Amino acid sequence: MQIVVIREGTPMYVCLCQGVTDKQIHAEVERGADTWKEVRENLGVAKQCGRCGQCAKGIVREAVAEKHAVATLPLAV
């Protein structure tokens, strides 16, 4: 199963138990969280029922990959 995340427009709730959105997960990664464990600890995602775990992990992977891709782009001269 492929999870598609749309970052523009209305945020998508990922964790209903904690009220965490995909945009909050991306923001947490941008603030320095580089692992699922860090995001989970900081936002409380998947700490209650756990049903959001796989989706949230995918969003963390995507956000970390985007962050590292942007960091390695060559500077324009």
DRENMI-330377 format. One record per atom (N, C-alpha, C): atom name; x, y, z. Coordinates in pm, 1 decimal, decimal comma. Layout:
<pts>
  site        c1        c2        c3
    CA         X         Y         Z
...
</pts>
This chain:
<pts>
  site        c1        c2        c3
     N      83,9    -117,7       0,0
    CA       0,0       0,0       0,0
     C      88,6     124,2       0,0
     N      57,7     219,1     -85,2
    CA     132,8     343,4     -92,4
     C      53,2     453,7     -26,0
     N     121,2     532,4      57,0
    CA      57,4     644,1     125,4
     C      97,1     771,9      53,3
     N      -1,0     848,5      12,3
    CA      23,5     974,1     -56,5
     C      -8,1    1087,2      39,9
     N      87,4    1176,4      57,6
    CA      69,4    1288,9     148,8
     C      70,2    1417,3      67,7
     N     -32,2    1495,5      84,8
    CA     -42,1    1624,7      18,2
     C     -13,4    1731,6     123,2
     N      94,9    1806,5     105,0
    CA     136,0    1903,5     205,6
     C      71,8    2040,1     187,0
     N      19,9    2067,8      70,7
    CA     -40,0    2198,8      48,2
     C    -184,3    2197,4      95,3
     N    -233,6    2312,8     135,0
    CA    -374,1    2323,4     173,7
     C    -398,9    2277,7     316,3
     N    -511,6    2215,0     334,7
    CA    -555,9    2172,8     466,8
     C    -468,0    2060,5     520,7
     N    -425,6    2070,8     646,1
    CA    -345,3    1963,6     705,0
     C    -427,2    1835,2     716,5
     N    -358,4    1722,2     705,9
    CA    -422,6    1592,5     722,7
     C    -393,5    1542,3     864,1
     N    -497,9    1507,8     938,3
    CA    -476,1    1451,1    1070,6
     C    -421,4    1310,8    1055,4
     N    -308,7    1287,3    1119,4
    CA    -243,3    1157,3    1116,1
     C    -277,0    1080,9    1242,6
     N    -266,6    1146,6    1356,2
    CA    -295,1    1085,4    1486,0
     C    -416,4    1156,3    1547,1
     N    -528,4    1087,0    1543,7
    CA    -649,9    1146,7    1599,0
     C    -646,1    1151,2    1751,6
     N    -583,3    1053,3    1813,5
    CA    -577,1    1048,9    1960,0
     C    -505,3    1171,2    2017,4
     N    -397,6    1214,0    1949,9
    CA    -318,6    1327,1    1997,9
     C    -343,5    1454,7    1916,6
     N    -422,0    1444,3    1810,7
    CA    -451,7    1561,6    1727,3
     C    -331,5    1612,3    1649,8
     N    -249,0    1521,1    1596,6
    CA    -126,4    1558,4    1525,4
     C    -149,5    1548,7    1375,2
     N    -105,7    1651,7    1303,1
    CA    -122,0    1656,0    1157,9
     C       9,8    1627,1    1085,5
     N      -1,9    1603,3     955,3
    CA     117,4    1582,1     873,8
     C     206,5    1705,8     874,8
     N     147,0    1823,0     876,3
    CA     226,1    1946,7     878,5
     C     305,1    1960,1    1008,6
     N     248,2    1916,0    1119,8
    CA     320,7    1919,5    1246,9
     C     439,5    1823,9    1244,7
     N     421,5    1708,9    1181,8
    CA     532,0    1613,2    1171,4
     C     643,4    1672,0    1085,6
     N     607,9    1730,7     970,6
    CA     708,6    1793,7     885,1
     C     779,8    1906,5     960,0
     N     706,0    1986,0    1035,1
    CA     766,6    2096,5    1111,1
     C     862,8    2043,4    1217,0
     N     827,5    1933,1    1280,8
    CA     914,6    1873,3    1383,4
     C    1046,4    1828,3    1320,8
     N    1040,0    1770,1    1201,9
    CA    1162,2    1728,9    1132,0
     C    1243,8    1851,6    1092,9
     N    1177,6    1954,8    1046,2
    CA    1248,7    2077,8    1009,7
     C    1317,1    2141,4    1130,7
     N    1260,4    2120,9    1250,3
    CA    1320,5    2173,8    1372,8
     C    1436,6    2088,6    1422,8
     N    1459,5    1972,6    1359,2
    CA    1577,4    1894,9    1396,5
     C    1555,7    1748,6    1429,0
     N    1431,8    1703,7    1441,7
    CA    1407,6    1562,2    1468,5
     C    1440,0    1483,3    1341,5
     N    1527,3    1383,3    1352,0
    CA    1567,5    1305,4    1235,1
     C    1524,9    1160,2    1240,7
     N    1457,6    1120,3    1347,8
    CA    1416,2     981,2    1360,5
     C    1269,9     972,2    1402,9
     N    1211,7     856,0    1375,9
    CA    1074,8     828,5    1418,6
     C    1064,6     841,9    1569,7
     N    1163,4     790,9    1641,3
    CA    1161,5     795,9    1787,8
     C    1155,0     939,6    1837,9
     N    1234,1    1027,9    1779,8
    CA    1233,3    1168,7    1821,9
     C    1097,2    1234,0    1795,9
     N    1041,7    1209,5    1678,1
    CA     911,6    1267,9    1644,3
     C     805,1    1212,3    1738,6
     N     808,8    1082,7    1762,3
    CA     710,3    1017,8    1850,7
     C     718,0    1074,4    1992,2
     N     838,8    1089,8    2043,2
    CA     856,5    1144,5    2177,9
     C     811,5    1290,5    2186,5
     N     843,9    1368,7    2084,9
    CA     813,9    1511,8    2087,9
     C     666,6    1543,7    2064,6
     N     600,7    1466,3    1978,2
    CA     461,7    1496,3    1943,1
     C     360,0    1401,3    2005,9
     N     406,0    1287,0    2055,5
    CA     313,8    1191,1    2115,9
     C     240,5    1103,8    2015,6
     N     286,0    1103,8    1890,8
    CA     222,4    1024,9    1785,4
     C     234,7     876,1    1817,1
     N     126,8     800,7    1796,4
    CA     122,6     654,5    1812,0
     C     150,3     607,9    1954,4
     N     124,9     691,7    2051,5
    CA     148,6     652,1    2190,1
     C      23,0     601,3    2259,0
     N     -91,5     616,2    2192,7
    CA    -214,9     572,0    2256,5
     C    -264,0     444,7    2188,7
     N    -339,1     454,2    2082,8
    CA    -391,6     332,0    2018,6
     C    -291,8     273,1    1919,1
     N    -203,8     355,8    1860,6
    CA    -100,3     308,0    1769,7
     C    -142,0     287,1    1625,5
     N    -266,9     311,8    1592,5
    CA    -314,9     287,6    1456,1
     C    -250,9     379,7    1352,8
     N    -201,2     492,4    1395,1
    CA    -142,0     588,5    1302,7
     C       6,2     562,1    1276,9
     N      63,2     467,0    1345,7
    CA     207,7     444,6    1342,1
     C     267,6     431,8    1203,5
     N     212,0     345,8    1119,7
    CA     270,0     323,8     986,9
     C     261,6     449,5     900,1
     N     149,5     515,6     903,4
    CA     133,3     638,4     825,4
     C     230,2     745,7     874,9
     N     237,2     762,7    1005,3
    CA     325,8     864,3    1063,6
     C     471,8     834,8    1032,1
     N     511,8     708,3    1039,5
    CA     650,1     671,8    1005,7
     C     681,3     707,5     860,6
     N     586,3     682,9     772,7
    CA     606,1     717,5     632,2
     C     623,5     866,9     612,3
     N     547,7     945,1     684,8
    CA     559,1    1091,2     674,8
     C     693,4    1136,8     729,9
     N     739,1    1076,1     838,2
    CA     870,6    1110,5     894,1
     C     979,4    1077,2     792,0
     N     973,0     958,7     732,2
    CA    1073,2     920,9     630,9
     C    1074,4    1020,8     515,9
     N     955,8    1057,9     469,2
    CA     944,5    1153,5     359,2
     C    1004,0    1288,6     398,3
     N     971,3    1337,2     516,6
    CA    1018,4    1468,1     562,4
     C    1170,2    1468,9     579,8
     N    1225,7    1360,8     634,8
    CA    1371,0    1351,9     653,8
     C    1440,1    1347,1     518,0
     N    1386,3    1270,3     424,5
    CA    1445,0    1262,6     290,0
     C    1442,1    1398,7     221,6
     N    1330,1    1470,1     234,2
    CA    1319,5    1604,2     175,4
     C    1420,8    1699,2     237,5
     N    1434,0    1691,4     369,3
    CA    1527,3    1779,6     439,9
     C    1670,7    1754,4     393,6
     N    1708,7    1628,1     380,9
    CA    1844,0    1595,7     339,2
     C    1866,8    1626,7     191,6
     N    1764,0    1612,3     109,2
    CA    1775,9    1645,6     -32,7
     C    1798,3    1794,8     -51,1
     N    1726,2    1875,2      24,7
    CA    1742,8    2020,5      16,6
     C    1879,9    2060,7      67,8
     N    1927,2    1994,9     172,1
    CA    2056,6    2028,2     232,1
     C    2172,8    1996,9     137,5
     N    2152,8    1902,3      44,6
    CA    2262,0    1864,7     -44,8
     C    2254,4    1930,1    -181,1
     N    2156,1    2017,8    -202,9
    CA    2147,3    2088,4    -330,8
     C    2265,1    2183,3    -345,5
     N    2322,6    2189,5    -464,4
    CA    2434,1    2284,0    -485,9
     C    2384,1    2427,4    -480,7
     N    2467,0    2515,7    -431,8
    CA    2432,3    2656,3    -426,7
     C    2447,7    2718,6    -564,7
     N    2357,5    2807,5    -598,0
    CA    2366,3    2877,0    -727,2
     C    2478,4    2977,8    -721,5
     N    2552,1    2988,2    -828,8
    CA    2664,8    3080,5    -835,0
     C    2629,4    3198,9    -919,9
</pts>
